[in-house]
């Protein structure tokens, strides 16, 4: 089970999540979003500068400048004598790309950390299943504040969740999230992604994704749980991450980040229904890579070795030790040992 910092809060700030988003978007950014939306809504034809100028109410020179800035920011926009076209519309993650969920998607081209943004939005009253997603994080982090390399091409996001649960049952949200993402990827691409206790997704023994969570409580119930997720999609993990792999590397081709996020949100929303009474550990164990493996468990002050025998209904790992005894591990980092 993930370690979750708990903080009691008794009020929200006065600003709404929509106000927070607008505060973080300049007028130039809003105009760029409008241009991208126009190109995204017409993916199979070239949109002329004259048409964009007329629709957006700015000069053709203004359109050109915004498009150049979008190109400089990494967007694949083709320029022709007749106008402009998005070369890769399926990889946009802007709110307008998610019909029916637009008000719940908060997209940033770059942030320090999606978890930092999600915390502010959650404290401002952002609704259940809101998503903060970014093309790039400058200070992405994993468990125990380790650096998480978040280069463009990956799916870097944080979910804001408001389950009707007491804090001791928060572990269910974490297991439901990892299960939902693994089965989403396997369903879309025929991969064999498996879950590693407590918070990773693996292809073989290489890491595809990592999760972490933060929680705040109100009284004796959860106010919100934020789940941060970093998924290697079309990015190339850095050389120092030797045990990391991306979906692109597994398949030998790039895939749609939008398709992944949309399918994941649909599946995860179903998993979250009636989660207080739902068995989330049972399904999770059907795709685990950990049970049966010889593992090393590291906590803040202790290291243990043994065989991962089971994960119980509280999310704790049951570790079989060398002396024949069993130990219940509530949290820690788990490392699979190479099988001889």
N, C-alpha and C positions, 0 to 999 in steps of 0.2 A: 504494500500500500504506500502511496506517495506521502511524503511529509508535507503537511499543510499548515502554514502559519495561520493562527486564529486571532482575530482582533474583533472586539465587540464595538459596534457602532449603533447609534441611536437616531441618526438623521441623515438625510441626503443634502447635498448642496442645492442652491436655488437654481442653478443653470441646468437646462435640459440637455440631453445628448445631442439634439439637433443644433442647439446653440453652440455646444462645444465643438462640433464638427465645422460649423461655419466659421467659428473663431480661428480654427486651424487652417482654413483655406483662404488664400488671398483672392482678390478679384481676378488676377491672372490665372490662378489655378482653376477657378470656377469656369473661366472662359475655355481653358484647355479641356476641361471635362466636357463642356458642351460640344467642342469640336470632335473630340473622341467619340461622343455619343452619336453624332451625325455620321461619322465614318463607320461606326460599328453597326448602325441600323441599315447601312447599305453595303454589306460586305462583298457583294458580287459586281459592284459597278464603281466607276471612278466618279468622285464628287468634285465638281469644279470649284475653283476659288471664288468665282462669281456667285455660285449658289450658296456657299458657306457664308460669304459676306452678306448676302441678302437675308439669310435665315437668322444669323447671329447679330446683325445690326452693327457690324464693324467694317472697317475698310479692308480691301484685299491685301494691302500691305500688313495690316494687323493680323489677318489670317495667316499670312506667310510667316510672320515673326513667331506666332504661337506654334505653328507647325514645326518650324526649325527648332524651337525649344523642346518640343515633344520628342523630336528625333534625337536631340542631344541627350535627353533623359533616358533614351534606350527604346523608345517605341518604334516598332517596325512600320514605317509609313512610306509608301512608294509615291514618288512624285513623277508625273508625266506631263507632257504639254497640255493635256486636257484636264488635269486636276490631280486628285489625291485618292489613295486607297490604303486601307489597313492590310498589311501583309499577313498578320497573324491575329485575327479578331478573337479567336477562341482562347487566347491567353490573357485577355484583359480581365481584370478583377474589380473593375469599377462597379458601383452599386447598380447602374442601369443594366448591367449584364446579368442580373439575377431577378427576373420578373417575379413579383410577389414577395420578394425579400428586400427590395431596395432600401426601405427605411431601417433595416437591421444590419446593413453592410456599411462599414466605415473603412474606406480604402485610403491608404497613404502610399505615395511613391517611396518615401523613406521616413523611418522613425528610429529613435534610439532603441525602443523595444515595444512590440505590440502589447506586452503585458502591462507596461507602464500606462499606455493609452487606455487599455481596457479597464484598469483600476479607476482611472479618472471618470470614465464613462459610467462604470457601475455605480460609483458613489454619486453620480449625477442622476441616477434613476434609469439608466438604459434598460430596456426590457429583456426578458428571457430570450435566449438564442440570438442575441446581438453578436456580431463578429467584427473584430478588428483585423484587417489583413493589410500586409505591406509587401511591396516589391523588394525592399531591402531594409535590414536592420543594422544599425551601426554598433549597437551594444546588445545584441541578442544573447540570452543566457539560458543555460540548462539548469539541471538540479545542482543544488549547493552553490549557486551563483557561478558555475563554470561558464566560460565563453561558448557561445553557439555561433558558428560561422554561417552567416545568412546572406549569401550572395544572390544576385538577381537570377531568377529562373526557378527558385524554390517556392514553396508555399509556406509562408510565415504568418501565423495567425493566432489570435486568442479569442476564445469563446466566453461570453458573459452569460452565466446560467443562474436561474433562480428556482432551483428545485424545492418542492415542499418537503423538506427533509430536516431532521435534527442533525447536528454536526457529526455524531458518530457514524452516520450512514453516508457521509460525503464520498467515501471510497467508491461507492457504486457509480458515481458520475465519471470518475477516472477510468474505470474498467470499461464502462459503456463507450467512452470516447475512443479508446484504443481499439476495442473490438470493432466499432463502426468503421474506423478508417481502414483497418486491415481488410475487412470483408468488402469494403467499397473498392479498394484497389484490386483485390482478387476478382471481383465481379466485373470490373471494367476491362482488365487487361490479362486475366488468366494467370496471374502471378501466384506465388505461394508465400505471401507475406504472413509472418507469424508474430505473435505478441510475446515479448519477454517481460517477466516480472521485474520491476513493477510498472515500467513506463516507456518501453521502447518497442519499435516495430523493426523486425529483422527480415532480411532476405538471405536465407542460409544463416551465416553468422555475421553478416554485414548489416550495419544500422541504416535503415531507411528513414526513420522518424523518431523523434523524442517528444515526450510530454512532460509538463510540470503543471502544478496547480496552486492557486492561492484562494483563501476563503476568508470571508468576514461574516460574523454572526450578528443577529439582532434578537436579543432575548435568548430563548432557548432553541431558536430555529436559525437556519442559514439565511443570511441576507443575500449573498451571492457567492458562487464558486466560479472562478475564472480558470479556464484550461488553456494553457499555451501549448501550441503544437508547431513543430518545425519539421516539414516534410521535404526531402530531397526529390525534386521532380525533374526539371530540365537543367539544373545546375550541376557543375562538376565539383564534388567535395574537395577541399584543399588537401595537399599532400600529407599534412600532419594528421588528417583524419583517415588513416589507412584502413580502418574497419568500417568505413561509410560507403554507401552506394546510392545512386539515384535511380528513379524509375527510367529515365532516359538510358542510363547505362545498362539496366537490366533488359530493356526491350530493343535497344539499338536504334531508337527513334525518339523524337520529342512527342509529348502528349499535351493535352489541354488541361491547364490548371483549373480553368473554369469548370470543366466537366467534373473534375475530381471534387472541387469544393461543393458544387451543387448536389452531386450524388451523395456526398458525405453528409451534408446538412439534412437531406431528406431521410437518410437512414438513421442518423443520430437523433433527429426529432422523434422518430418512432421509438427508439430505444429509451428516450427520456419519459415517454408516456407511462404513467403508473409505476415509476421507478421505485417508489417506496416499497412496493410489494413484489416487484419483478426480480427474478433470478438473473443476475448479470454475470455472476462468477461461472456458472455452468457453461453457458455458451462461450465465454472467454477461454475456458480450459480446453475447448475442442480445437482451438487454433494456437495453443501456447507452444513456444519453443523451449520453455524452461523446465517443466516437470519431467523428471527422469534424468536430467543433466547433473553432472558434477559441477558445483558452483562455488564461487567465493563471494561472501557477503561482507561488504564494508559499511559500517555505520560510523558515526562521528568519533567514537572512541574504541572501536572493537572490530576485529576481522574474524570471520568464521568460515569454515569449510565443511562441505558435505554434499549430500545428494538432495536435490529438490524433490521431495516426495509428493507434495500436493500444495494447493492454495485453498485455504478454508473459506467458509462463507462470510468471513469478515475481511477477506482480501489479504490475509497474512500468509506468508510462505512457511510451509512446514519443512524444516531442514533435518535430514537424517545425518547424525554425526558419527564419527569414526568409532566411538565407544558404544554404539548401539542405541543411544538416546535420541530423542527428537526435540527440536527446539522450534518455537514459534517466533518468526521474524516479522515484526510489524512494519518496519521501514528499513531502507538501506539501498545501496547500489549492489546490483547483482552482476557477476561476471561469469559467463560460461567458460568452463575449462575445456581445452582441446581433448577430444576423445582419441585414445590410442587404438 
